[in-house]
Amino acid sequence: MRILFIGSVEFSYHILKKLFELKADIVGICTLKESNLDTDHVDLSLITKKRKIPFIYSPDINNKDVIEWIKEKTPDIIFCFGWSKLLKQDLVNIAPLGVVGYHPSMLPENKGRHPIIWALALGLKSTGSSFFFMDLEADSGKIISQRKIQIDFSDDAQSLYTKVIETAKEQIEFFFCLLWLLEMFTEFLKTVLIQMSGERETIGME
């Protein structure tokens, strides 16, 4: 399964490392050299260069040149983890299996920016970790994997962020295997349908 990865924060870095552990086929990475929005910004090119994976700095992820660069990588699926801007239709439609996004809350609750800070500020007893198939709205789409995360009295933003990362790494190990099986099943169905179509044509010629 060919994966195009989009991300530019600490969370993105840890999930990308987890995917490397899982021997995922990362065919390209979109990241940011710098960011004024994210205090936990990470330039993923630093880890990318070591593994000789193509990357592109993408301050405008919906730019036509970026879109063409992604298309050239022919991804089966796109992972977008740790990105502050919405993806437009042209980008969402590139990969046959769609775009998987992430949000550290029990979606649809606590959408939007800084969900970890808001969870603490609101005095919530728990928050969540949600992976979902992205659509064109913010933090919206069909949930793939979701887990509840307990918030302890002693938790601060950093400790809760660490809990979120560790929970997400467990989740992605599980659903990455499911996505791989889905791809294999899809390819099997295509093969069967092609064979059936060939047999019909042969019968029609007799």
Contacts in CASP RR format, 6 or more apart in sequence:
PFRMAT RR
TARGET T0000
AUTHOR 0000-0000-0000
METHOD contacts of the structure
MODEL  1
MRILFIGSVEFSYHILKKLFELKADIVGICTLKESNLDTDHVDLSLITKK
RKIPFIYSPDINNKDVIEWIKEKTPDIIFCFGWSKLLKQDLVNIAPLGVV
GYHPSMLPENKGRHPIIWALALGLKSTGSSFFFMDLEADSGKIISQRKIQ
IDFSDDAQSLYTKVIETAKEQIEFFFCLLWLLEMFTEFLKTVLIQMSGER
ETIGME
1 24 0 8 1.000
1 25 0 8 1.000
1 76 0 8 1.000
1 77 0 8 1.000
1 97 0 8 1.000
1 179 0 8 1.000
1 180 0 8 1.000
1 183 0 8 1.000
2 25 0 8 1.000
2 27 0 8 1.000
2 73 0 8 1.000
2 74 0 8 1.000
2 75 0 8 1.000
2 76 0 8 1.000
2 77 0 8 1.000
3 19 0 8 1.000
3 24 0 8 1.000
3 25 0 8 1.000
3 26 0 8 1.000
3 27 0 8 1.000
3 28 0 8 1.000
3 75 0 8 1.000
3 76 0 8 1.000
3 77 0 8 1.000
3 78 0 8 1.000
3 79 0 8 1.000
4 26 0 8 1.000
4 27 0 8 1.000
4 28 0 8 1.000
4 29 0 8 1.000
4 30 0 8 1.000
4 70 0 8 1.000
4 73 0 8 1.000
4 75 0 8 1.000
4 77 0 8 1.000
4 78 0 8 1.000
4 79 0 8 1.000
4 94 0 8 1.000
4 95 0 8 1.000
5 12 0 8 1.000
5 16 0 8 1.000
5 19 0 8 1.000
5 26 0 8 1.000
5 28 0 8 1.000
5 29 0 8 1.000
5 30 0 8 1.000
5 44 0 8 1.000
5 78 0 8 1.000
5 79 0 8 1.000
5 81 0 8 1.000
6 29 0 8 1.000
6 30 0 8 1.000
6 31 0 8 1.000
6 58 0 8 1.000
6 61 0 8 1.000
6 78 0 8 1.000
6 79 0 8 1.000
6 80 0 8 1.000
6 81 0 8 1.000
6 82 0 8 1.000
6 83 0 8 1.000
7 16 0 8 1.000
7 29 0 8 1.000
7 30 0 8 1.000
7 31 0 8 1.000
7 32 0 8 1.000
7 44 0 8 1.000
7 80 0 8 1.000
7 81 0 8 1.000
7 82 0 8 1.000
7 83 0 8 1.000
8 31 0 8 1.000
8 32 0 8 1.000
8 35 0 8 1.000
8 38 0 8 1.000
8 41 0 8 1.000
8 42 0 8 1.000
8 43 0 8 1.000
8 44 0 8 1.000
8 82 0 8 1.000
8 83 0 8 1.000
9 35 0 8 1.000
9 38 0 8 1.000
9 40 0 8 1.000
9 41 0 8 1.000
9 42 0 8 1.000
9 82 0 8 1.000
10 40 0 8 1.000
10 42 0 8 1.000
10 161 0 8 1.000
10 165 0 8 1.000
11 40 0 8 1.000
11 81 0 8 1.000
11 82 0 8 1.000
11 102 0 8 1.000
11 104 0 8 1.000
11 161 0 8 1.000
11 164 0 8 1.000
11 165 0 8 1.000
11 168 0 8 1.000
12 31 0 8 1.000
12 42 0 8 1.000
12 44 0 8 1.000
12 81 0 8 1.000
12 82 0 8 1.000
12 83 0 8 1.000
13 42 0 8 1.000
13 44 0 8 1.000
13 47 0 8 1.000
14 165 0 8 1.000
14 168 0 8 1.000
14 169 0 8 1.000
15 79 0 8 1.000
15 81 0 8 1.000
15 102 0 8 1.000
15 165 0 8 1.000
15 168 0 8 1.000
15 169 0 8 1.000
15 172 0 8 1.000
16 26 0 8 1.000
16 29 0 8 1.000
16 44 0 8 1.000
16 47 0 8 1.000
17 47 0 8 1.000
18 169 0 8 1.000
18 172 0 8 1.000
18 173 0 8 1.000
19 26 0 8 1.000
19 79 0 8 1.000
19 172 0 8 1.000
19 176 0 8 1.000
20 26 0 8 1.000
20 51 0 8 1.000
22 172 0 8 1.000
22 173 0 8 1.000
22 176 0 8 1.000
24 176 0 8 1.000
26 51 0 8 1.000
26 53 0 8 1.000
27 53 0 8 1.000
27 54 0 8 1.000
27 73 0 8 1.000
27 74 0 8 1.000
27 75 0 8 1.000
28 48 0 8 1.000
28 53 0 8 1.000
28 54 0 8 1.000
28 55 0 8 1.000
28 56 0 8 1.000
28 73 0 8 1.000
28 75 0 8 1.000
29 44 0 8 1.000
29 45 0 8 1.000
29 48 0 8 1.000
29 53 0 8 1.000
29 54 0 8 1.000
29 55 0 8 1.000
29 56 0 8 1.000
30 55 0 8 1.000
30 56 0 8 1.000
30 57 0 8 1.000
30 58 0 8 1.000
30 61 0 8 1.000
30 66 0 8 1.000
30 70 0 8 1.000
31 42 0 8 1.000
31 43 0 8 1.000
31 44 0 8 1.000
31 45 0 8 1.000
31 48 0 8 1.000
31 55 0 8 1.000
31 56 0 8 1.000
31 57 0 8 1.000
31 58 0 8 1.000
32 41 0 8 1.000
32 43 0 8 1.000
32 57 0 8 1.000
32 58 0 8 1.000
32 59 0 8 1.000
33 43 0 8 1.000
33 45 0 8 1.000
33 57 0 8 1.000
34 41 0 8 1.000
34 43 0 8 1.000
35 41 0 8 1.000
35 84 0 8 1.000
37 84 0 8 1.000
38 82 0 8 1.000
38 84 0 8 1.000
40 161 0 8 1.000
44 55 0 8 1.000
45 55 0 8 1.000
45 57 0 8 1.000
48 54 0 8 1.000
48 55 0 8 1.000
49 55 0 8 1.000
54 73 0 8 1.000
56 66 0 8 1.000
56 69 0 8 1.000
58 66 0 8 1.000
60 66 0 8 1.000
60 85 0 8 1.000
61 83 0 8 1.000
61 85 0 8 1.000
61 87 0 8 1.000
61 91 0 8 1.000
62 85 0 8 1.000
62 87 0 8 1.000
62 88 0 8 1.000
62 90 0 8 1.000
62 91 0 8 1.000
67 90 0 8 1.000
67 91 0 8 1.000
67 94 0 8 1.000
70 78 0 8 1.000
70 91 0 8 1.000
70 94 0 8 1.000
71 94 0 8 1.000
75 94 0 8 1.000
75 95 0 8 1.000
76 95 0 8 1.000
76 96 0 8 1.000
76 97 0 8 1.000
76 183 0 8 1.000
77 95 0 8 1.000
77 96 0 8 1.000
77 97 0 8 1.000
77 98 0 8 1.000
77 99 0 8 1.000
77 100 0 8 1.000
77 179 0 8 1.000
78 91 0 8 1.000
78 94 0 8 1.000
78 95 0 8 1.000
78 98 0 8 1.000
78 99 0 8 1.000
78 100 0 8 1.000
79 99 0 8 1.000
79 100 0 8 1.000
79 101 0 8 1.000
80 87 0 8 1.000
80 99 0 8 1.000
80 100 0 8 1.000
80 101 0 8 1.000
80 102 0 8 1.000
80 134 0 8 1.000
81 101 0 8 1.000
81 102 0 8 1.000
82 102 0 8 1.000
84 113 0 8 1.000
86 136 0 8 1.000
86 137 0 8 1.000
86 138 0 8 1.000
87 99 0 8 1.000
87 134 0 8 1.000
87 136 0 8 1.000
88 136 0 8 1.000
89 136 0 8 1.000
91 99 0 8 1.000
92 98 0 8 1.000
92 99 0 8 1.000
92 134 0 8 1.000
92 135 0 8 1.000
92 136 0 8 1.000
97 179 0 8 1.000
97 182 0 8 1.000
97 183 0 8 1.000
98 133 0 8 1.000
98 134 0 8 1.000
99 133 0 8 1.000
99 134 0 8 1.000
100 131 0 8 1.000
100 132 0 8 1.000
100 133 0 8 1.000
100 134 0 8 1.000
100 144 0 8 1.000
101 131 0 8 1.000
101 132 0 8 1.000
101 133 0 8 1.000
101 134 0 8 1.000
102 129 0 8 1.000
102 130 0 8 1.000
102 131 0 8 1.000
102 132 0 8 1.000
102 168 0 8 1.000
103 111 0 8 1.000
103 112 0 8 1.000
103 115 0 8 1.000
103 130 0 8 1.000
103 132 0 8 1.000
103 139 0 8 1.000
104 115 0 8 1.000
104 116 0 8 1.000
104 127 0 8 1.000
104 128 0 8 1.000
104 129 0 8 1.000
104 130 0 8 1.000
104 161 0 8 1.000
104 164 0 8 1.000
104 168 0 8 1.000
105 111 0 8 1.000
105 115 0 8 1.000
105 119 0 8 1.000
105 127 0 8 1.000
105 128 0 8 1.000
105 130 0 8 1.000
105 139 0 8 1.000
106 126 0 8 1.000
106 127 0 8 1.000
106 128 0 8 1.000
106 130 0 8 1.000
106 146 0 8 1.000
106 148 0 8 1.000
107 130 0 8 1.000
107 132 0 8 1.000
107 139 0 8 1.000
107 143 0 8 1.000
107 146 0 8 1.000
108 139 0 8 1.000
108 140 0 8 1.000
110 118 0 8 1.000
110 119 0 8 1.000
110 127 0 8 1.000
111 138 0 8 1.000
111 139 0 8 1.000
111 140 0 8 1.000
112 138 0 8 1.000
112 139 0 8 1.000
115 127 0 8 1.000
116 127 0 8 1.000
116 157 0 8 1.000
116 160 0 8 1.000
116 161 0 8 1.000
116 164 0 8 1.000
117 157 0 8 1.000
119 127 0 8 1.000
119 151 0 8 1.000
119 160 0 8 1.000
120 151 0 8 1.000
120 155 0 8 1.000
120 156 0 8 1.000
120 157 0 8 1.000
120 160 0 8 1.000
123 151 0 8 1.000
124 151 0 8 1.000
125 150 0 8 1.000
125 151 0 8 1.000
126 148 0 8 1.000
126 149 0 8 1.000
126 150 0 8 1.000
126 151 0 8 1.000
127 148 0 8 1.000
127 149 0 8 1.000
127 151 0 8 1.000
127 160 0 8 1.000
127 164 0 8 1.000
128 146 0 8 1.000
128 147 0 8 1.000
128 148 0 8 1.000
128 149 0 8 1.000
128 164 0 8 1.000
128 167 0 8 1.000
129 145 0 8 1.000
129 146 0 8 1.000
129 147 0 8 1.000
129 149 0 8 1.000
129 164 0 8 1.000
129 167 0 8 1.000
129 168 0 8 1.000
129 171 0 8 1.000
130 143 0 8 1.000
130 145 0 8 1.000
130 146 0 8 1.000
131 143 0 8 1.000
131 144 0 8 1.000
131 145 0 8 1.000
131 146 0 8 1.000
131 168 0 8 1.000
131 171 0 8 1.000
131 172 0 8 1.000
131 175 0 8 1.000
132 139 0 8 1.000
132 140 0 8 1.000
132 141 0 8 1.000
132 142 0 8 1.000
132 143 0 8 1.000
132 144 0 8 1.000
133 141 0 8 1.000
133 142 0 8 1.000
133 144 0 8 1.000
134 140 0 8 1.000
134 141 0 8 1.000
135 141 0 8 1.000
144 175 0 8 1.000
145 171 0 8 1.000
145 172 0 8 1.000
145 174 0 8 1.000
145 175 0 8 1.000
147 167 0 8 1.000
147 170 0 8 1.000
147 171 0 8 1.000
149 160 0 8 1.000
149 163 0 8 1.000
149 164 0 8 1.000
149 167 0 8 1.000
151 160 0 8 1.000
152 159 0 8 1.000
155 163 0 8 1.000
END
